[in-house]
Amino acid sequence: MLFVNAVDTSSEIENRYQPLWPAYLAAYAEQKLVTNHTSFRFATNKLSAELHSFSPHIVAIGGVSQNFNRALDYYSFALFANRGSRVERGRVIFVVFSRFP
């Protein structure tokens, strides 16, 4: 599972603290999923490198309101990188890849 924080990397205030939502979702996933097959990563940029090196089954993208368009760009990129994916969108945008083990 890859968590992507859609932030303006040049804004100090947006990068001062790590968000809590990835930890919450990771804890929930560990309770509900088979934990010996679950690993987590967190990224704020370089989505392309993370998608290729980590090859996650699930990408969760989140951010604050002013970065919604940035989150949609990440979402579009993740969809393009893995065509044929099933997609769920909400307050946190999920891209669910179809390559489950």
N, C-alpha and C positions, 0 to 999 in steps of 0.2 A: 504494500500500500504506500503510495507516494502522496504526501501532503504538500501542496503548493500554496504559499502565501502570496497573493497578488498585491504587492505593494510598490510604491514609487521608491526605487532603491536610492534615489538621490535625496529623499526626504529623511532627515535625521529622526524626526518624531515618529514616523511610521516604522522605523527600524530599531527603535530604542529597546523595545521589549518583544519577546517572542509571544505569539498568540496562544491562548489556552485551548482553542477548539481542536487542534490536532491531538493533544494529549487526551482530551475527552473522548474523541472518536477512536483513538488507539486503545484506550482502556475498554471501551464498549466492544470493539472488535475482538479483543483478547478474550472477553467473556463469552462472546457469541460464536466465534470462529474456532477452528482447530488451531491452537497456538503454535504447534510445531511446524506449521506451514505458513505462518504469518510473520512478515518482517515489515518494518516501517522505515521510511526516510522522510526528511523534511527539506524543502527547498524554497528559496525566495526568488531565485532567478536561475538561468541556465537550464530551463525546462528540457530543451532538446537533449543535452548531455545526460540528464537524469533519466529521461525516458529510454535512451539507448543503453546506458550502462546498467541501470537497475531493472528495466523491463517489468514495471509493476502491472499487476492485474487490476488494480483500482487506483485512480487518481482523484483526490479530493482537492478542489481549488476553492479558496475562500479569501475574503478581504473586506475592507471597509467600503462604505457606499461610494466614496469618490474614486475608488479603483474598480468599480464594477466593469467598466469597459476593458480594463487590463485583464480582469478575470475572464471575460468573454474571449479575449484574444488567446489566452492560455488554453481555454476550453476548446476553441477552434483548432489550435495547433495540436492538442492532444488527440482530438478526433481525426484530424488529417493524418497524424503519425500512425494511427491504428484504425484504419477503415473497417467498417463492419461492426463497430462497437455498439453496445447497448448503452443508452444515455439516460441518466436521471438528473434532473435539475431541481434545485431548491435554494434555500438561503446559502448553503454551501453547495457548490456545483460539483456533482459527481460525474466522472466519466468511468464507466464500468467496462473494462476490457473483456473480451470473450475468450481469452486464453486461460481459463481456469484449469488447474491441474486435475 
